[in-house]
């Protein structure tokens, strides 16, 4: 098994650049995150390497007038539909399953690489994918920017009409709750319904936030969900 250092370097560089794009998206609270962009970048790089190198290895002028990777190209397109089935849109415009979809597509790329005989490149790409998902992303959450150390919650609060919503919001801020989106609805009953998407530290338990909110006098009921 011959190791081509240049090809391995390409895979590593694609990992770094994919991480940079994903970090920018995560800092802006977009669905596309670090793990997803790294997997897509690694897989795309791997498939490009296979396409270029296979042409040099397998192409024989006029002796075998066919494209050995023609079926492989159809695999990439077909598996894309399979990955799309893993992407779900939940309440509050929350999108899940992007990383799973990228992993499905990436796995197809690994299979194509092995089938074309690029064993070492496929092994390195697999290790980089696992590194991206299991090690790098959790590491960035621990040592990266503050926004990466936060998680989002959906809150639905029923607040007594006799109290100021502004004062209630101040009490929430005192609990280190950061507001991302706010929606207020009036009801004919004696309460107003407030829907919030908020950010808190990842280390805080959702149940602890619930208990803290229960102590606020004007909040009549609480519905809380981890996004």
KEKE-689599 format. One line per field, with one value per atom (N, C-alpha, C): residue in one letter; z, y, x. Coordinates in steps of 0.001 Angstrom, whole numbers, plus 500000, padded with zeros to 6 digits. Layout:
BEGIN
residuo c(A, ...)
up c(Z, ...)
north c(Y, ...)
east c(X, ...)
END
This chain:
BEGIN
residuo c(X, X, X, X, X, X, X, X, X, X, X, X, X, X, X, X, X, X, X, X, X, X, X, X, X, X, X, X, X, X, X, X, X, X, X, X, X, X, X, X, X, X, X, X, X, X, X, X, X, X, X, X, X, X, X, X, X, X, X, X, X, X, X, X, X, X, X, X, X, X, X, X, X, X, X, X, X, X, X, X, X, X, X, X, X, X, X, X, X, X, X, X, X, X, X, X, X, X, X, X, X, X, X, X, X, X, X, X, X, X, X, X, X, X, X, X, X, X, X, X, X, X, X, X, X, X, X, X, X, X, X, X, X, X, X, X, X, X, X, X, X, X, X, X, X, X, X, X, X, X, X, X, X, X, X, X, X, X, X, X, X, X, X, X, X, X, X, X, X, X, X, X, X, X, X, X, X, X, X, X, X, X, X, X, X, X, X, X, X, X, X, X, X, X, X, X, X, X, X, X, X, X, X, X, X, X, X, X, X, X, X, X, X, X, X, X, X, X, X, X, X, X, X, X, X, X, X, X, X, X, X, X, X, X, X, X, X, X, X, X, X, X, X, X, X, X, X, X, X, X, X, X, X, X, X, X, X, X, X, X, X, X, X, X, X, X, X, X, X, X, X, X, X, X, X, X, X, X, X, X, X, X, X, X, X, X, X, X, X, X, X, X, X, X, X, X, X, X, X, X, X, X, X, X, X, X, X, X, X, X, X, X, X, X, X, X, X, X, X, X, X, X, X, X, X, X, X, X, X, X, X, X, X, X, X, X, X, X, X, X, X, X, X, X, X, X, X, X, X, X, X, X, X, X, X, X, X, X, X, X, X, X, X, X, X, X, X, X, X, X, X, X, X, X, X, X, X, X, X, X, X, X, X, X, X, X, X, X, X, X, X, X, X, X, X, X, X, X, X, X, X, X, X, X, X, X, X, X, X, X, X, X, X, X, X, X, X, X, X, X, X, X, X, X, X, X, X, X, X, X, X, X, X, X, X, X, X, X, X, X, X, X, X, X, X, X, X, X, X, X, X, X, X, X, X, X, X, X, X, X, X, X, X, X, X, X, X, X, X, X, X, X, X, X, X, X, X, X, X, X, X, X, X, X, X, X, X, X, X, X, X, X, X, X, X, X, X, X, X, X, X, X, X, X, X, X, X, X, X, X, X, X, X, X, X, X, X, X, X, X, X, X, X, X, X, X, X, X, X, X, X, X, X, X, X, X, X, X, X, X, X, X, X, X, X, X, X, X, X, X, X, X, X, X, X, X, X, X, X, X, X, X, X, X, X, X, X, X, X, X, X, X, X, X, X, X, X, X, X, X, X, X, X, X, X, X, X, X, X, X, X, X, X, X, X, X, X, X, X, X, X, X, X, X, X, X, X, X, X, X, X, X, X, X, X, X, X, X, X, X, X, X, X, X, X, X, X, X, X, X, X, X, X, X, X, X, X, X, X, X, X, X, X, X, X, X, X, X, X, X, X, X, X, X, X, X, X, X, X, X, X, X, X, X, X, X, X, X, X, X, X, X, X, X, X, X, X, X, X, X, X)
up c(500000, 500000, 500000, 498921, 498771, 499306, 500146, 500711, 499879, 499311, 498548, 499482, 499901, 500887, 500385, 499094, 498543, 498644, 498347, 498417, 499862, 500806, 502226, 502673, 502180, 502521, 502016, 500829, 500285, 501205, 501706, 502603, 503903, 504438, 505700, 505503, 504392, 504112, 503934, 503253, 503067, 504408, 505353, 506691, 507403, 507339, 508006, 507411, 506088, 505442, 505699, 505690, 506014, 507430, 508358, 509751, 509866, 509082, 509128, 508674, 507600, 507105, 508131, 508695, 509685, 510945, 511368, 512565, 512354, 511175, 510871, 510908, 510396, 510396, 511821, 512626, 514000, 514837, 514623, 515371, 515044, 513846, 513446, 513673, 514408, 514794, 513578, 512541, 511360, 511482, 510778, 510901, 510486, 509457, 508959, 509933, 510511, 511544, 511143, 512115, 511876, 511364, 512035, 511649, 510221, 509891, 508555, 507463, 507626, 506582, 506439, 507536, 507434, 506692, 506997, 506318, 504826, 504472, 503059, 502366, 503023, 502436, 502235, 503240, 503136, 502027, 502000, 501003, 499588, 499426, 498107, 497643, 498565, 498235, 497841, 498610, 498332, 496950, 496629, 495334, 494185, 494407, 493385, 493150, 494253, 494135, 493353, 493697, 492997, 491515, 491197, 489805, 488990, 489568, 488839, 488720, 489842, 489851, 489085, 489158, 488441, 486937, 486474, 485044, 484595, 485477, 485146, 485208, 486119, 486329, 485339, 485142, 484394, 482933, 482569, 481193, 480233, 479238, 478181, 476847, 476126, 474916, 473918, 473594, 472529, 472762, 473746, 474000, 474734, 475722, 476484, 476523, 475461, 475358, 476293, 477595, 478569, 479783, 480518, 481734, 482925, 483600, 484711, 485917, 486009, 487164, 486820, 485670, 485285, 486286, 486674, 487655, 489020, 489370, 490656, 490743, 489626, 489611, 489901, 489417, 489677, 491144, 491760, 493191, 494018, 493702, 494443, 494373, 493164, 493004, 493720, 493575, 494172, 495677, 496264, 497726, 498273, 497455, 497887, 498245, 497471, 497790, 499094, 499332, 500580, 501774, 501646, 502728, 502997, 501928, 502101, 503008, 503001, 503852, 505332, 505671, 507076, 507622, 506748, 507167, 507540, 508735, 509242, 509656, 509457, 509929, 511067, 512231, 513414, 513679, 514830, 515216, 515368, 515275, 515445, 514388, 513202, 512081, 512423, 513298, 513655, 512666, 512079, 511105, 511734, 511665, 512216, 511131, 511381, 510472, 509405, 509395, 508367, 508461, 509688, 509853, 509444, 509800, 509402, 507883, 507225, 505758, 505148, 505728, 505225, 505433, 506557, 506827, 505818, 505452, 504450, 503122, 502728, 501474, 501555, 502710, 502903, 502852, 503420, 503395, 501959, 501123, 499703, 499052, 499399, 498863, 499285, 500527, 501001, 500216, 499991, 499227, 497814, 497183, 495826, 495822, 496811, 496883, 497044, 497915, 498123, 496852, 496237, 495013, 493893, 493878, 492846, 493213, 494417, 494821, 495625, 496061, 496843, 498335, 498789, 500153, 501212, 501053, 502063, 502153, 501001, 501003, 501705, 501468, 502114, 503626, 504046, 505482, 506150, 505524, 506085, 506135, 505073, 505050, 506158, 506390, 507473, 508825, 509054, 510322, 510497, 509415, 509497, 509785, 509186, 509453, 510920, 511432, 512836, 513769, 513380, 514159, 514175, 513014, 512914, 513790, 513781, 514493, 515983, 516329, 517720, 518557, 517941, 518725, 518508, 517247, 516999, 517406, 517020, 517354, 518870, 519670, 521129, 521708, 521101, 521589, 521372, 520193, 519913, 520833, 521204, 522136, 523495, 523900, 525212, 525210, 524135, 524149, 523142, 522338, 521286, 521793, 520861, 521234, 522130, 522889, 523868, 523221, 522009, 521346, 521129, 520962, 520753, 522052, 523175, 524475, 524962, 524053, 524403, 523671, 524256, 523611, 523603, 522693, 522529, 523169, 523758, 524336, 523744, 523628, 523259, 524519, 524806, 525994, 525580, 526170, 526031, 527426, 527699, 529043, 529017, 530020, 530215, 531374, 531060, 532029, 532412, 533690, 534219, 533637, 533244, 532649, 533584, 534859, 535827, 535972, 535283, 535401, 534065, 534148, 532958, 532338, 531039, 530346, 530372, 530311, 530353, 531645, 532769, 534052, 534090, 533486, 533434, 532622, 531504, 530674, 531431, 532239, 533038, 534017, 534591, 535513, 534785, 533538, 532753, 532445, 532130, 531842, 533073, 534252, 535490, 535715, 535060, 535144, 534061, 533409, 532321, 531150, 530818, 529659, 528563, 527394, 526275, 525271, 524877, 523970, 522517, 521748, 520318, 519505, 519874, 519183, 520211, 519961, 520894, 520101, 520628, 520040, 521179, 521139, 522218, 521648, 522335, 521906, 523079, 522803, 523818, 523830, 525020, 525166, 525939, 525707, 526418, 527898, 528226, 529629, 530355, 531543, 532364, 532174, 530983, 530756, 529314, 529122, 527786, 527533, 526325, 525977, 525272, 525778, 525225, 524759, 523469, 522925, 522703, 523258, 523196, 522685, 521919, 521652, 522327, 523306, 524129, 524124, 524552, 524655, 526102, 526530, 527875, 527763, 528828, 528854, 528696, 527897, 527630, 528900, 529920, 531143, 532025, 531765, 532579, 532129, 533101, 532802, 532482, 531543, 531186, 532388, 533202, 534388, 535396, 535477, 536391, 535936, 534628, 534093, 534385, 534229, 534523, 535979, 536909, 538328, 538637, 537967, 538191, 537680, 536541, 535974, 536829, 537455, 538303, 539484, 539896, 541045, 540723, 539435, 539042, 539199, 540023, 540469, 539333, 538341, 537314, 536246, 536201, 535209, 535698, 534984, 535385, 534936, 533764, 533284, 532374, 532259, 531507, 530615, 529367, 528451, 527930, 528115, 527768, 526949, 525931, 525038, 524601, 524629, 524142, 522617, 521922, 520453, 519936)
north c(498798, 500000, 501249, 502004, 503178, 504410, 505172, 506389, 507590, 508293, 509509, 510703, 511302, 512383, 513573, 513878, 515044, 514854, 513629, 513371, 513455, 512964, 513042, 514494, 515295, 516719, 517400, 517019, 517595, 517311, 516080, 515713, 516511, 516691, 517437, 518903, 519499, 520904, 521083, 520132, 520228, 520153, 519386, 519300, 520648, 521280, 522569, 523641, 523696, 524716, 524467, 523207, 522875, 523291, 523097, 523499, 525009, 525758, 527219, 527709, 527112, 527502, 527142, 525938, 525493, 526330, 526753, 527597, 528924, 529504, 530770, 530608, 529489, 529222, 529013, 528274, 528002, 529274, 530151, 531403, 532279, 532108, 532866, 532078, 530960, 530155, 529630, 529247, 528673, 527142, 526477, 525009, 524267, 524780, 524112, 524338, 523247, 523381, 522834, 522787, 522380, 520943, 520030, 518625, 518408, 519046, 518860, 519365, 520586, 521163, 520399, 519888, 519124, 517807, 517118, 515850, 516073, 517119, 517416, 517777, 518582, 518994, 517798, 516928, 515745, 514812, 514557, 513652, 514199, 515491, 516109, 516021, 516284, 516181, 514749, 513787, 512378, 511971, 512357, 512002, 512677, 513887, 514576, 513865, 513434, 512678, 511393, 510670, 509419, 509675, 510732, 511040, 511345, 512176, 512578, 511421, 510767, 509712, 508472, 508185, 507012, 507186, 508423, 508687, 508372, 508663, 508375, 506879, 506196, 504773, 503878, 504146, 503201, 503570, 504824, 505240, 504690, 503942, 503433, 503853, 504695, 505293, 504248, 504326, 503564, 502052, 501536, 500105, 499728, 500550, 500324, 501633, 501917, 503213, 503312, 503441, 503612, 504361, 504939, 505676, 504753, 504321, 503378, 503955, 505283, 505912, 506463, 506056, 506571, 506144, 504875, 504396, 505038, 505279, 505912, 507303, 508017, 509355, 509268, 508223, 508045, 507691, 507000, 506679, 507966, 508910, 510174, 510889, 510941, 511609, 510851, 509527, 508719, 508749, 508686, 508701, 510068, 511114, 512443, 512475, 511748, 511665, 510915, 509883, 509130, 510017, 510812, 511712, 512770, 513227, 514263, 513774, 512457, 511904, 512000, 512215, 512315, 513729, 514710, 516106, 516421, 516922, 517226, 518691, 519269, 520628, 520565, 521047, 520995, 522366, 522480, 523760, 524823, 526090, 527235, 527249, 526695, 526698, 525996, 525004, 524241, 523090, 522995, 521944, 520947, 519664, 518613, 517591, 516808, 515715, 516062, 517290, 517675, 516852, 516651, 515869, 514423, 513852, 512482, 512356, 513322, 513307, 513401, 514254, 514391, 513102, 512425, 511165, 510090, 510070, 509111, 509351, 510609, 510957, 510656, 510951, 510676, 509193, 508374, 506925, 506405, 506988, 506606, 506934, 508093, 508473, 507507, 507048, 506074, 504771, 504345, 503112, 503228, 504373, 504591, 504565, 505219, 505260, 503863, 503064, 501691, 500870, 501020, 500276, 500612, 501857, 502281, 501952, 501395, 500976, 501989, 503065, 504092, 503802, 502755, 502266, 503238, 503692, 504579, 505896, 506453, 507710, 507537, 506388, 506122, 505976, 505318, 505139, 506492, 507318, 508644, 509502, 509454, 510233, 509783, 508467, 507944, 508466, 508419, 508908, 510406, 511155, 512595, 512880, 512089, 512268, 511983, 510880, 510538, 511582, 512099, 513164, 514405, 514730, 515922, 515795, 514608, 514426, 514190, 513340, 512895, 513720, 514365, 515036, 516551, 516973, 518402, 519254, 518823, 519612, 519760, 518658, 518821, 519675, 519572, 520365, 521855, 522213, 523620, 524158, 523294, 523720, 524077, 523348, 523586, 524791, 524958, 525997, 527104, 526974, 527951, 529172, 529983, 531192, 530874, 531871, 531681, 531157, 531608, 531193, 529686, 529058, 527610, 526854, 527530, 526884, 527096, 527502, 527731, 526742, 526495, 525682, 526462, 526098, 526835, 526102, 526899, 526377, 527116, 526409, 527040, 527169, 528385, 528647, 529191, 528661, 529237, 529571, 530865, 531333, 532013, 531742, 532457, 533430, 534729, 535765, 536540, 536734, 537444, 538850, 539258, 540576, 541720, 541470, 542533, 542883, 542137, 542381, 542870, 543644, 544172, 543084, 542903, 541929, 542370, 543673, 544191, 543772, 543884, 543488, 541981, 541216, 539767, 539436, 540127, 539894, 540235, 541285, 541650, 540527, 539916, 538800, 537612, 537389, 536295, 536576, 537824, 538182, 538003, 538256, 538049, 536579, 535703, 534261, 533806, 534766, 534481, 533769, 534228, 533719, 534777, 534373, 535297, 535117, 536210, 536140, 536084, 535141, 535072, 535514, 535020, 535408, 535542, 536512, 536785, 536921, 536296, 536435, 536559, 537612, 537886, 537855, 537132, 537050, 537406, 538229, 538578, 537545, 537291, 536395, 537116, 536716, 537341, 536976, 535877, 535498, 536451, 536093, 536994, 536757, 536412, 536204, 536555, 536759, 536931, 535777, 535282, 534153, 534680, 534292, 534735, 533511, 533506, 532425, 532953, 532236, 532670, 531553, 531928, 531038, 531697, 531005, 531599, 530713, 531306, 530577, 530567, 529397, 529266, 528483, 528461, 527687, 526202, 525501, 524075, 523230, 523700, 522916, 522973, 523950, 524069, 523054, 522422, 521458, 522198, 521650, 522230, 522238, 521195, 521102, 522202, 522597, 523684, 525014, 525245, 526470, 526487, 525342, 525231, 525598, 525065, 525350, 526829, 527435, 528855, 529719, 529347, 530106, 529972, 528822, 528602, 529558, 530037, 530917, 532348, 532673, 534020, 534122, 535039, 535111, 535215, 536080, 536367, 535269, 534333, 533262, 532197, 532056, 531118, 529688, 529535, 528186, 528273, 527154, 527102, 525855, 526075, 524957, 525145, 524160, 524308, 523110, 523382, 522326, 522637, 521624, 521765, 521606, 522589, 522567, 521852)
east c(500850, 500000, 500883, 500849, 501695, 500968, 501670, 501086, 501526, 500595, 500876, 500675, 501795, 501748, 500941, 501064, 500356, 498846, 498377, 496941, 496442, 497257, 496879, 496827, 497781, 497788, 496521, 496069, 494837, 493655, 493571, 492479, 492532, 493740, 493887, 493528, 493987, 493666, 492164, 491515, 490059, 489344, 489891, 489304, 489378, 490540, 490742, 489834, 489766, 488947, 487457, 487053, 485659, 485310, 486258, 486035, 485881, 486663, 486587, 485215, 484701, 483375, 482297, 482397, 481410, 481434, 482619, 482732, 482021, 482194, 481517, 480001, 479493, 478049, 477528, 478277, 477829, 477821, 478785, 478824, 477620, 477067, 475882, 474596, 474699, 473536, 472773, 473490, 472862, 472848, 471909, 471805, 473068, 473764, 474960, 476106, 476637, 477656, 479007, 479920, 481301, 481377, 480678, 480761, 480278, 479173, 478592, 479525, 480038, 480884, 482196, 482745, 483987, 483766, 482674, 482388, 482186, 481428, 481196, 482509, 483337, 484610, 485539, 485636, 486501, 486012, 484713, 484148, 484327, 484095, 484252, 485704, 486625, 488046, 488405, 487896, 488190, 487668, 486440, 485862, 486613, 487092, 487879, 489205, 489846, 491096, 490871, 489813, 489503, 489280, 488524, 488206, 489458, 490334, 491545, 492535, 492814, 493818, 493356, 492062, 491551, 491693, 491544, 491713, 493136, 494114, 495508, 495816, 495151, 495461, 494736, 493437, 492609, 492369, 492587, 492286, 493333, 492908, 493780, 493171, 493887, 493332, 492861, 491561, 490931, 490881, 491596, 491546, 490264, 489895, 488666, 487886, 487157, 486461, 485259, 485522, 484451, 484980, 484083, 484443, 484232, 485315, 485166, 484439, 484345, 483696, 482314, 481778, 480466, 479391, 479414, 478438, 478662, 479925, 480228, 479602, 479604, 478995, 477504, 476869, 475434, 475187, 476144, 476025, 475969, 476850, 476904, 475552, 474966, 473670, 472554, 472558, 471496, 471502, 472686, 472784, 472391, 472528, 472096, 470617, 469804, 468374, 468152, 468946, 468834, 469162, 470226, 470605, 469564, 468892, 467853, 466730, 466494, 465441, 465761, 467042, 467435, 467291, 467036, 466939, 465491, 465297, 463962, 463876, 462701, 462448, 461454, 461855, 461016, 460405, 459775, 459184, 460262, 459832, 460725, 461836, 461541, 462490, 463804, 463750, 464938, 465112, 466291, 466588, 467546, 467208, 468054, 468376, 469409, 469751, 470770, 471293, 472254, 473540, 474027, 475249, 475028, 473879, 473563, 473524, 472894, 472823, 474219, 475064, 476428, 477219, 476985, 477674, 477256, 475971, 475491, 476198, 476270, 476933, 478434, 479020, 480441, 480754, 479872, 480068, 480058, 479206, 479191, 480526, 481084, 482390, 483491, 483430, 484420, 484306, 483066, 482875, 483406, 483185, 483699, 485229, 485836, 487298, 487892, 487301, 487801, 487594, 486413, 486138, 487104, 487605, 488554, 489990, 490182, 491521, 492312, 491672, 492369, 492179, 492814, 492591, 493108, 494341, 494933, 494176, 493801, 493055, 491702, 491057, 489765, 489930, 490998, 491257, 491510, 492358, 492655, 491393, 490587, 489342, 488396, 488335, 487482, 487950, 489252, 489800, 489532, 489651, 489394, 487922, 487031, 485602, 485278, 485825, 485587, 486196, 487366, 488005, 487129, 486549, 485696, 484467, 483840, 482565, 482763, 483729, 483854, 484829, 485814, 486854, 486886, 486987, 487198, 486001, 484803, 483619, 483432, 483507, 483407, 484537, 485738, 486867, 486625, 486114, 485825, 484743, 483799, 482746, 483346, 484398, 485020, 485946, 486732, 487770, 487517, 486462, 486196, 485452, 484941, 484181, 482986, 482549, 481470, 480189, 479877, 478636, 478589, 479759, 479786, 479508, 479623, 479390, 477957, 477098, 475692, 474781, 473627, 472606, 471305, 470418, 469171, 468001, 467113, 465880, 464693, 463587, 462327, 461484, 461032, 460215, 458857, 457808, 456463, 455977, 455817, 455464, 454099, 453310, 452056, 452271, 452200, 452534, 451275, 451092, 449923, 449830, 448598, 448362, 448746, 448733, 448976, 450452, 451307, 452744, 453302, 454378, 455040, 455942, 455772, 456619, 458085, 458285, 459648, 460354, 459641, 460234, 460496, 459592, 459799, 461044, 461232, 462414, 463700, 463642, 464817, 465163, 464144, 464389, 465003, 464577, 465163, 466628, 466936, 468336, 469210, 468640, 469391, 469738, 468987, 469260, 470234, 470918, 471878, 471203, 470016, 469287, 469365, 469883, 470074, 468936, 468301, 467160, 467650, 467132, 467402, 466187, 465004, 463758, 462644, 461741, 460642, 459336, 458283, 456942, 455943, 455110, 454153, 452735, 451851, 450453, 449541, 448537, 447538, 446417, 445889, 444742, 443645, 442421, 441302, 441308, 441941, 442036, 442994, 443368, 444189, 445684, 446094, 447524, 447905, 449209, 449775, 450739, 450736, 451607, 452853, 454001, 455280, 456064, 456405, 457224, 458641, 459600, 460999, 461893, 462903, 464034, 465224, 465802, 466858, 468109, 469213, 470476, 470929, 471446, 472008, 473313, 474076, 475314, 475010, 475820, 475589, 475621, 476329, 476465, 475217, 474344, 473130, 472091, 471463, 470409, 469116, 468372, 467077, 466140, 466220, 465365, 465688, 466966, 467337, 466739, 466763, 466159, 464665, 464028, 462598, 462309, 463093, 462889, 463109, 464088, 464353, 463198, 462635, 461515, 460258, 460073, 458898, 458871, 460020, 460104, 459682, 459554, 459140, 457622, 457170, 455778, 454772, 455043, 454044, 453909, 454829, 454757, 453790, 452658, 451620, 451902, 452494, 452833, 454054, 454753, 456001, 455993, 456382, 456642, 458045, 458900, 460317, 460773, 461589, 462063, 463487, 464344, 465725, 465716, 466272, 466294, 467538)
END
